Amino acid sequence: MSQQKINTRNIVLVLMILAAIALRFVSYEYKTLSNFTPVGAVALFGGAYFTDKWKAYLVVLLTLFISDIGINYLYTSKLVFWYSGSAWVYLTFALMVFIGTLIKKVNVANVAIASLASVCVHWLIIDLPWIYGTFYAHNLSGYGQSLVAAIPFEKNMLLADVFYCAVLFGGFEFAQNKYTILRGKKQLAV
């Protein structure tokens, strides 16, 4: 029975992540939603809820990788599996999963703090000037220019995290309260 509860919980978590990631493709159609995607919230969600943390990293990063192939195809009409900067992107999202693992008690304040931290990590890493070749000078001035130019995108990411975290965390908390099979080991012991 315990194995069934774990499998059911993991299946629901994976399905919620897949449903959220599918919404990444909406921003392709609406350029004003650039960076208003669920990926940050999905990373936090996976990190917070998977009991086996390796599953959080695997599911989140694999889902991101597969959806990247689709997104890149929409933009380039080519199947792009890896691009310059990919390692930085996946490192950033792995760090976001880690931040999600630090959420010990799911509540609005903890999820909001984790979301803000993950957006800051994304902003500070992804906007390193050497990731973009010669677009920005490879010095502190270029880094500052890159950070300032990224503010609208990071604002959209923060707004998306607020929205998608509310849907994912709120939805799963509601479901756990209604269906005991979705509760983790710690919650069942209480």
ROSE-155866 format. One record per residue: residue in three letters; y, z, x of N, C-alpha, C, O in turn; residue number from 1. Coordinates in steps of 0.001 Angstrom, whole numbers. Layout:
<rec "ALA" <Y Z X> <Y Z X> <Y Z X> <Y Z X> NUM> ...
% end
This chain:
<rec "MET" <-1199 0 820> <0 0 0> <1262 0 862> <2234 -688 551> 1> <rec "SER" <1239 774 1944> <2393 834 2832> <2683 -536 3435> <3839 -949 3518> 2> <rec "GLN" <1620 -1248 3860> <1790 -2579 4422> <2374 -3525 3370> <3204 -4372 3700> 3> <rec "GLN" <1957 -3393 2123> <2486 -4231 1046> <3967 -3966 863> <4736 -4910 678> 4> <rec "LYS" <4393 -2708 908> <5807 -2378 756> <6628 -2982 1879> <7710 -3519 1641> 5> <rec "ILE" <6118 -2898 3109> <6838 -3450 4253> <6930 -4963 4119> <7996 -5536 4345> 6> <rec "ASN" <5834 -5619 3757> <5851 -7066 3621> <6787 -7509 2501> <7543 -8465 2673> 7> <rec "THR" <6748 -6833 1367> <7631 -7183 258> <9090 -7003 674> <9930 -7860 400> 8> <rec "ARG" <9382 -5899 1328> <10750 -5636 1799> <11199 -6745 2751> <12294 -7287 2604> 9> <rec "ASN" <10355 -7078 3724> <10730 -8119 4686> <10903 -9476 4026> <11806 -10234 4381> 10> <rec "ILE" <10045 -9780 3072> <10171 -11059 2364> <11499 -11123 1610> <12179 -12149 1635> 11> <rec "VAL" <11862 -10049 952> <13141 -10015 224> <14309 -10133 1204> <15269 -10857 935> 12> <rec "LEU" <14237 -9435 2328> <15305 -9527 3330> <15451 -10960 3845> <16564 -11478 3943> 13> <rec "VAL" <14334 -11589 4170> <14381 -12963 4674> <14936 -13909 3610> <15758 -14771 3922> 14> <rec "LEU" <14502 -13762 2368> <15009 -14631 1295> <16505 -14438 1075> <17226 -15407 838> 15> <rec "MET" <16973 -13205 1151> <18416 -12962 1002> <19196 -13603 2153> <20270 -14167 1944> 16> <rec "ILE" <18651 -13512 3357> <19307 -14117 4518> <19328 -15640 4380> <20351 -16270 4648> 17> <rec "LEU" <18218 -16228 3967> <18173 -17683 3788> <19152 -18152 2712> <19826 -19169 2878> 18> <rec "ALA" <19224 -17414 1623> <20158 -17781 551> <21602 -17700 1046> <22416 -18574 750> 19> <rec "ALA" <21909 -16654 1793> <23272 -16510 2312> <23590 -17610 3323> <24673 -18195 3286> 20> <rec "ILE" <22654 -17892 4221> <22892 -18921 5252> <23082 -20293 4616> <23838 -21112 5138> 21> <rec "ALA" <22418 -20553 3517> <22593 -21837 2830> <24050 -22047 2432> <24514 -23183 2329> 22> <rec "LEU" <24760 -20962 2211> <26173 -21063 1834> <27063 -21479 3006> <28242 -21775 2813> 23> <rec "ARG" <26505 -21504 4225> <27256 -22009 5388> <27733 -23437 5155> <28790 -23839 5642> 24> <rec "PHE" <26951 -24184 4417> <27242 -25595 4239> <28426 -25843 3310> <28939 -26960 3246> 25> <rec "VAL" <28858 -24819 2597> <30034 -24944 1725> <31290 -25175 2565> <32160 -25957 2181> 26> <rec "SER" <31386 -24496 3711> <32595 -24642 4534> <32722 -26043 5111> <33820 -26455 5485> 27> <rec "TYR" <31623 -26784 5190> <31701 -28162 5661> <32503 -29012 4679> <33317 -29837 5093> 28> <rec "GLU" <32281 -28820 3413> <32967 -29599 2381> <34429 -29181 2209> <35266 -30002 1834> 29> <rec "TYR" <34739 -27926 2478> <36083 -27402 2248> <36636 -26866 3557> <36348 -25734 3944> 30> <rec "LYS" <37432 -27682 4237> <37930 -27344 5575> <38787 -26079 5580> <38871 -25401 6604> 31> <rec "THR" <39419 -25752 4463> <40222 -24524 4420> <39338 -23286 4535> <39831 -22192 4811> 32> <rec "LEU" <38033 -23456 4324> <37091 -22345 4456> <36456 -22297 5849> <35432 -21641 6039> 33> <rec "SER" <37053 -22981 6814> <36493 -22991 8159> <36309 -21566 8654> <37249 -20770 8667> 34> <rec "ASN" <35102 -21261 9055> <34681 -19935 9515> <34497 -18929 8388> <34178 -17770 8651> 35> <rec "PHE" <34689 -19340 7146> <34382 -18453 6022> <32905 -18660 5713> <32533 -19303 4731> 36> <rec "THR" <32081 -18096 6583> <30633 -18274 6474> <29937 -16916 6471> <30535 -15910 6853> 37> <rec "PRO" <28691 -16884 6048> <27970 -15615 5963> <27318 -15158 7259> <26650 -14124 7262> 38> <rec "VAL" <27483 -15890 8368> <26686 -15585 9557> <26942 -14196 10128> <25998 -13529 10550> 39> <rec "GLY" <28178 -13747 10153> <28466 -12402 10653> <27850 -11334 9771> <27260 -10373 10265> 40> <rec "ALA" <27988 -11503 8474> <27420 -10538 7527> <25895 -10547 7597> <25262 -9496 7497> 41> <rec "VAL" <25311 -11719 7768> <23853 -11831 7879> <23361 -11092 9118> <22341 -10404 9066> 42> <rec "ALA" <24081 -11231 10237> <23695 -10533 11471> <23739 -9017 11269> <22814 -8311 11670> 43> <rec "LEU" <24793 -8526 10658> <24900 -7086 10392> <23813 -6630 9425> <23179 -5595 9632> 44> <rec "PHE" <23606 -7402 8383> <22607 -7087 7350> <21205 -7002 7950> <20476 -6039 7713> 45> <rec "GLY" <20839 -8015 8726> <19526 -8010 9360> <19359 -6823 10288> <18325 -6154 10271> 46> <rec "GLY" <20378 -6560 11101> <20317 -5428 12018> <20193 -4100 11302> <19512 -3194 11782> 47> <rec "ALA" <20842 -3979 10166> <20838 -2710 9431> <19521 -2471 8684> <19074 -1328 8592> 48> <rec "TYR" <18899 -3510 8157> <17782 -3301 7227> <16382 -3556 7768> <15429 -2957 7269> 49> <rec "PHE" <16218 -4413 8759> <14861 -4622 9270> <14417 -3371 10016> <15101 -2894 10922> 50> <rec "THR" <13276 -2858 9625> <12726 -1667 10277> <12332 -1992 11714> <12639 -1231 12631> 51> <rec "ASP" <11656 -3113 11910> <11327 -3593 13251> <12509 -4440 13725> <12725 -5553 13247> 52> <rec "LYS" <13251 -3901 14652> <14506 -4548 15059> <14297 -5926 15671> <15183 -6777 15585> 53> <rec "TRP" <13135 -6163 16290> <12897 -7486 16840> <12901 -8534 15726> <13273 -9685 15954> 54> <rec "LYS" <12486 -8134 14523> <12508 -9055 13387> <13937 -9403 12995> <14221 -10530 12588> 55> <rec "ALA" <14828 -8436 13117> <16237 -8696 12811> <16785 -9782 13731> <17412 -10738 13277> 56> <rec "TYR" <16538 -9623 15030> <17018 -10624 15990> <16362 -11970 15740> <17043 -12995 15714> 57> <rec "LEU" <15049 -11980 15558> <14318 -13229 15365> <14788 -13957 14109> <15137 -15136 14169> 58> <rec "VAL" <14799 -13267 12985> <15159 -13904 11713> <16601 -14406 11745> <16873 -15548 11374> 59> <rec "VAL" <17509 -13564 12180> <18931 -13940 12178> <19188 -15095 13139> <19812 -16084 12755> 60> <rec "LEU" <18722 -14990 14371> <19021 -16039 15360> <18285 -17340 15048> <18832 -18422 15264> 61> <rec "LEU" <17063 -17254 14548> <16335 -18463 14175> <16997 -19147 12976> <17115 -20372 12947> 62> <rec "THR" <17419 -18374 12008> <18111 -18923 10839> <19427 -19573 11255> <19776 -20650 10773> 63> <rec "LEU" <20148 -18914 12149> <21400 -19478 12658> <21123 -20783 13400> <21832 -21770 13210> 64> <rec "PHE" <20094 -20788 14243> <19748 -21986 15014> <19416 -23163 14097> <19918 -24270 14293> 65> <rec "ILE" <18578 -22922 13107> <18183 -23998 12184> <19375 -24500 11379> <19535 -25706 11189> 66> <rec "SER" <20201 -23589 10911> <21375 -24028 10141> <22394 -24728 11043> <23111 -25617 10583> 67> <rec "ASP" <22469 -24338 12325> <23345 -25040 13264> <22950 -26503 13395> <23809 -27381 13473> 68> <rec "ILE" <21650 -26762 13419> <21187 -28148 13514> <21707 -28952 12319> <22188 -30074 12475> 69> <rec "GLY" <21603 -28364 11131> <22115 -29042 9931> <23621 -29221 9951> <24126 -30297 9631> 70> <rec "ILE" <24339 -28180 10322> <25812 -28258 10389> <26242 -29292 11424> <27119 -30115 11160> 71> <rec "ASN" <25624 -29248 12602> <25973 -30215 13654> <25670 -31644 13219> <26405 -32570 13563> 72> <rec "TYR" <24597 -31821 12468> <24279 -33157 11969> <25357 -33642 10998> <25742 -34811 11028> 73> <rec "LEU" <25837 -32753 10148> <26892 -33146 9210> <28159 -33584 9951> <28834 -34523 9530> 74> <rec "TYR" <28477 -32902 11051> <29699 -33229 11797> <29526 -34422 12734> <30476 -35178 12939> 75> <rec "THR" <28328 -34609 13311> <28165 -35637 14342> <27212 -36764 13957> <27139 -37768 14665> 76> <rec "SER" <26485 -36623 12856> <25441 -37573 12447> <24342 -37691 13497> <23648 -38705 13569> 77> <rec "LYS" <24189 -36653 14307> <23130 -36600 15318> <22449 -35245 15223> <23070 -34251 14847> 78> <rec "LEU" <21160 -35213 15569> <20449 -33939 15636> <20774 -33280 16972> <20249 -33668 18015> 79> <rec "VAL" <21641 -32286 16920> <22062 -31569 18121> <21395 -30204 18089> <21642 -29398 17192> 80> <rec "PHE" <20540 -29956 19089> <19818 -28692 19143> <20535 -27671 20037> <20379 -26464 19853> 81> <rec "TRP" <21296 -28147 20976> <21981 -27261 21910> <23270 -27942 22323> <23293 -29164 22471> 82> <rec "TYR" <24323 -27205 22510> <25612 -27758 22904> <26248 -26802 23897> <25818 -25656 24031> 83> <rec "SER" <27260 -27269 24585> <27929 -26376 25534> <28538 -25232 24729> <29215 -25463 23727> 84> <rec "GLY" <28308 -24063 25148> <28790 -22897 24416> <27745 -22255 23528> <27972 -21166 23000> 85> <rec "SER" <26591 -22912 23348> <25542 -22347 22491> <25107 -20961 22950> <24939 -20052 22136> 86> <rec "ALA" <24930 -20809 24236> <24467 -19518 24754> <25451 -18413 24380> <25044 -17302 24038> 87> <rec "TRP" <26734 -18718 24447> <27765 -17723 24101> <27715 -17386 22617> <27863 -16227 22229> 88> <rec "VAL" <27506 -18401 21795> <27427 -18191 20347> <26246 -17287 20006> <26392 -16322 19256> 89> <rec "TYR" <25083 -17600 20556> <23892 -16812 20231> <23968 -15413 20829> <23474 -14458 20230> 90> <rec "LEU" <24576 -15282 21992> <24799 -13953 22561> <25684 -13131 21627> <25409 -11960 21367> 91> <rec "THR" <26736 -13751 21132> <27657 -13068 20227> <26940 -12604 18963> <27137 -11472 18522> 92> <rec "PHE" <26119 -13459 18381> <25427 -13065 17153> <24321 -12045 17428> <24021 -11216 16569> 93> <rec "ALA" <23718 -12097 18607> <22764 -11048 18980> <23499 -9700 19071> <22967 -8671 18654> 94> <rec "LEU" <24710 -9713 19612> <25507 -8478 19667> <25869 -7994 18258> <25933 -6790 18010> 95> <rec "MET" <26101 -8928 17348> <26393 -8545 15966> <25169 -7907 15312> <25302 -6941 14560> 96> <rec "VAL" <23980 -8439 15592> <22759 -7812 15084> <22664 -6393 15642> <22331 -5454 14919> 97> <rec "PHE" <22958 -6248 16932> <22933 -4916 17547> <23904 -3973 16841> <23568 -2821 16569> 98> <rec "ILE" <25098 -4459 16546> <26074 -3632 15820> <25493 -3230 14468> <25673 -2094 14029> 99> <rec "GLY" <24804 -4148 13811> <24144 -3842 12537> <23098 -2752 12676> <22925 -1940 11767> 100> <rec "THR" <22388 -2721 13822> <21372 -1681 14027> <22005 -295 14152> <21337 721 13963> 101> <rec "LEU" <23287 -265 14468> <23983 1019 14616> <24388 1623 13270> <24797 2782 13207> 102> <rec "ILE" <24276 843 12200> <24578 1362 10860> <23394 2206 10418> <22359 1673 10019> 103> <rec "LYS" <23545 3503 10488> <22450 4418 10118> <22497 4779 8636> <21459 5000 8012> 104> <rec "LYS" <23672 4835 8091> <23841 5114 6663> <24713 4005 6090> <25861 3825 6495> 105> <rec "VAL" <24151 3272 5149> <24899 2167 4551> <25876 2719 3529> <25483 3285 2509> 106> <rec "ASN" <27148 2543 3821> <28219 2845 2874> <29384 1917 3199> <29359 1227 4218> 107> <rec "VAL" <30384 1894 2360> <31496 955 2515> <32189 1142 3862> <32482 161 4545> 108> <rec "ALA" <32451 2380 4247> <33167 2639 5500> <32367 2156 6709> <32914 1480 7580> 109> <rec "ASN" <31092 2491 6771> <30277 2101 7926> <30113 586 8024> <30168 24 9118> 110> <rec "VAL" <29918 -61 6906> <29775 -1521 6917> <31111 -2175 7277> <31131 -3165 8008> 111> <rec "ALA" <32212 -1644 6782> <33536 -2193 7113> <33837 -2047 8603> <34346 -2978 9227> 112> <rec "ILE" <33530 -900 9170> <33756 -688 10611> <32875 -1631 11430> <33338 -2232 12400> 113> <rec "ALA" <31619 -1758 11041> <30706 -2664 11744> <31185 -4112 11635> <31102 -4873 12599> 114> <rec "SER" <31676 -4479 10479> <32173 -5832 10265> <33389 -6109 11150> <33466 -7157 11792> 115> <rec "LEU" <34318 -5192 11182> <35509 -5352 12026> <35108 -5434 13496> <35632 -6265 14238> 116> <rec "ALA" <34183 -4576 13916> <33714 -4604 15306> <33054 -5939 15634> <33279 -6493 16710> 117> <rec "SER" <32248 -6454 14723> <31545 -7709 14998> <32517 -8889 15059> <32333 -9795 15872> 118> <rec "VAL" <33534 -8890 14219> <34537 -9960 14280> <35301 -9880 15600> <35592 -10909 16210> 119> <rec "CYS" <35625 -8679 16041> <36316 -8518 17328> <35446 -9006 18484> <35940 -9667 19396> 120> <rec "VAL" <34159 -8684 18449> <33236 -9163 19489> <33206 -10687 19478> <33289 -11321 20530> 121> <rec "HIS" <33090 -11268 18305> <33081 -12726 18169> <34357 -13319 18744> <34306 -14278 19515> 122> <rec "TRP" <35485 -12762 18378> <36791 -13267 18808> <36933 -13191 20326> <37360 -14156 20961> 123> <rec "LEU" <36581 -12064 20898> <36783 -11864 22332> <35816 -12676 23193> <36158 -13051 24314> 124> <rec "ILE" <34623 -12949 22689> <33646 -13709 23485> <33769 -15208 23244> <33857 -15986 24194> 125> <rec "ILE" <33776 -15611 21990> <33764 -17047 21673> <35038 -17744 22134> <35025 -18952 22371> 126> <rec "ASP" <36110 -17022 22263> <37372 -17655 22654> <37688 -17518 24139> <38843 -17625 24550> 127> <rec "LEU" <36644 -17278 24943> <36826 -17321 26390> <37197 -18749 26769> <36525 -19680 26324> 128> <rec "PRO" <38234 -18962 27569> <38747 -20321 27795> <37785 -21273 28492> <37869 -22480 28262> 129> <rec "TRP" <36874 -20787 29335> <36001 -21717 30044> <34907 -22292 29158> <34203 -23213 29573> 130> <rec "ILE" <34752 -21772 27954> <33770 -22339 27025> <34215 -23720 26558> <33383 -24562 26222> 131> <rec "TYR" <35524 -23952 26536> <36071 -25194 25979> <36446 -26210 27045> <37275 -27081 26785> 132> <rec "GLY" <35870 -26130 28220> <36188 -27097 29260> <37613 -26922 29743> <37976 -25861 30252> 133> <rec "THR" <38411 -27944 29587> <39795 -27898 30082> <40811 -27751 28951> <42008 -27936 29171> 134> <rec "PHE" <40356 -27425 27759> <41275 -27304 26631> <42298 -26186 26862> <43462 -26318 26485> 135> <rec "TYR" <41860 -25094 27481> <42752 -23988 27836> <42618 -23717 29325> <41554 -23912 29913> 136> <rec "ALA" <43719 -23261 29930> <43675 -22893 31348> <42672 -21753 31540> <42545 -20877 30684> 137> <rec "HIS" <41986 -21773 32634> <40948 -20772 32908> <41557 -19550 33600> <41195 -19198 34722> 138> <rec "ASN" <42480 -18927 32898> <43133 -17715 33405> <43515 -16847 32208> <43207 -17201 31070> 139> <rec "LEU" <44171 -15734 32443> <44550 -14838 31340> <45483 -15508 30341> <45401 -15256 29139> 140> <rec "SER" <46368 -16359 30840> <47282 -17070 29937> <46502 -17994 28995> <46772 -18037 27795> 141> <rec "GLY" <45542 -18724 29543> <44704 -19602 28720> <43871 -18809 27728> <43673 -19229 26588> 142> <rec "TYR" <43383 -17652 28176> <42610 -16782 27283> <43494 -16304 26143> <43067 -16293 24988> 143> <rec "GLY" <44710 -15912 26456> <45655 -15476 25419> <45945 -16594 24430> <45982 -16364 23221> 144> <rec "GLN" <46153 -17809 24941> <46410 -18958 24060> <45210 -19213 23148> <45372 -19493 21960> 145> <rec "SER" <44014 -19114 23710> <42792 -19327 22941> <42651 -18259 21856> <42295 -18567 20719> 146> <rec "LEU" <42928 -17012 22209> <42829 -15929 21230> <43824 -16110 20089> <43482 -15905 18924> 147> <rec "VAL" <45045 -16492 20421> <46069 -16688 19384> <45692 -17865 18480> <45828 -17783 17259> 148> <rec "ALA" <45218 -18955 19082> <44836 -20127 18290> <43675 -19810 17350> <43529 -20446 16306> 149> <rec "ALA" <42863 -18843 17713> <41676 -18516 16915> <41961 -17558 15761> <41083 -17332 14928> 150> <rec "ILE" <43138 -17002 15690> <43431 -15988 14660> <43114 -16471 13243> <42484 -15721 12497> 151> <rec "PRO" <43514 -17682 12826> <43178 -18107 11452> <41666 -18175 11196> <41205 -17855 10100> 152> <rec "PHE" <40908 -18588 12199> <39458 -18687 12050> <38821 -17303 11984> <37904 -17065 11197> 153> <rec "GLU" <39315 -16400 12814> <38771 -15032 12814> <39175 -14288 11546> <38429 -13440 11055> 154> <rec "LYS" <40352 -14605 11018> <40758 -14016 9736> <39786 -14458 8644> <39363 -13652 7815> 155> <rec "ASN" <39438 -15743 8653> <38455 -16246 7677> <37096 -15595 7883> <36393 -15303 6916> 156> <rec "MET" <36723 -15366 9132> <35439 -14722 9396> <35440 -13289 8868> <34452 -12836 8290> 157> <rec "LEU" <36549 -12579 9065> <36647 -11210 8565> <36590 -11176 7035> <35898 -10338 6455> 158> <rec "LEU" <37311 -12078 6390> <37276 -12152 4927> <35871 -12504 4431> <35401 -11961 3432> 159> <rec "ALA" <35211 -13417 5141> <33840 -13784 4773> <32901 -12599 4949> <32026 -12365 4115> 160> <rec "ASP" <33081 -11853 6034> <32241 -10671 6252> <32421 -9670 5124> <31446 -9096 4638> 161> <rec "VAL" <33654 -9461 4709> <33915 -8528 3605> <33174 -8998 2353> <32488 -8214 1697> 162> <rec "PHE" <33319 -10267 2036> <32687 -10813 835> <31163 -10785 936> <30489 -10236 64> 163> <rec "TYR" <30625 -11374 1999> <29174 -11486 2119> <28498 -10139 2387> <27371 -9918 1946> 164> <rec "CYS" <29172 -9243 3100> <28603 -7894 3277> <28522 -7183 1934> <27544 -6491 1651> 165> <rec "ALA" <29551 -7354 1104> <29519 -6732 -223> <28335 -7268 -1030> <27627 -6507 -1689> 166> <rec "VAL" <28131 -8583 -970> <27031 -9195 -1719> <25674 -8782 -1143> <24790 -8351 -1883> 167> <rec "LEU" <25509 -8912 168> <24209 -8624 783> <23876 -7130 764> <22830 -6728 254> 168> <rec "PHE" <24765 -6320 1319> <24497 -4885 1367> <24476 -4282 -32> <23589 -3500 -371> 169> <rec "GLY" <25466 -4656 -837> <25521 -4140 -2208> <24318 -4567 -3022> <23744 -3769 -3762> 170> <rec "GLY" <23938 -5829 -2886> <22787 -6344 -3622> <21493 -5672 -3215> <20668 -5337 -4064> 171> <rec "PHE" <21310 -5473 -1909> <20070 -4857 -1455> <20031 -3365 -1792> <18972 -2841 -2137> 172> <rec "GLU" <21152 -2689 -1698> <21194 -1272 -2079> <20862 -1124 -3568> <20110 -232 -3962> 173> <rec "PHE" <21431 -2009 -4382> <21134 -1988 -5817> <19648 -2224 -6050> <19012 -1513 -6828> 174> <rec "ALA" <19097 -3231 -5370> <17680 -3566 -5534> <16777 -2424 -5070> <15763 -2140 -5708> 175> <rec "GLN" <17135 -1768 -3968> <16338 -632 -3481> <16335 517 -4485> <15320 1187 -4675> 176> <rec "ASN" <17476 733 -5119> <17554 1806 -6120> <16704 1489 -7337> <16153 2392 -7966> 177> <rec "LYS" <16597 224 -7666> <15845 -184 -8853> <14350 -350 -8560> <13519 -40 -9413> 178> <rec "TYR" <14002 -835 -7363> <12614 -1122 -7015> <12222 -337 -5766> <12660 -653 -4660> 179> <rec "THR" <11404 674 -5952> <11023 1539 -4829> <10250 792 -3748> <10226 1234 -2600> 180> <rec "ILE" <9622 -321 -4086> <8859 -1090 -3108> <9757 -1639 -1997> <9267 -1978 -920> 181> <rec "LEU" <11052 -1728 -2244> <11994 -2245 -1251> <12562 -1174 -328> <13249 -1488 644> 182> <rec "ARG" <12281 66 -626> <12824 1156 183> <12126 1235 1528> <10933 961 1654> 183> <rec "GLY" <12913 1622 2537> <12373 1809 3872> <11616 3113 3980> <11608 3915 3046> 184> <rec "LYS" <10976 3326 5123> <10182 4531 5351> <11024 5796 5217> <10578 6778 4625> 185> <rec "LYS" <12232 5777 5761> <13091 6962 5705> <13452 7317 4262> <13482 8491 3892> 186> <rec "GLN" <13724 6299 3457> <14123 6541 2071> <12955 7047 1240> <13142 7839 316> 187> <rec "LEU" <11760 6596 1565> <10586 7056 808> <10252 8504 1114> <9690 9203 271> 188> <rec "ALA" <10592 8964 2316> <10305 10345 2715> <11226 11345 2028> <10908 12531 1931> 189> <rec "VAL" <12365 10860 1555> <13345 11752 925> <12937 12140 -469> <13653 12887 -1137> 190> 
% end
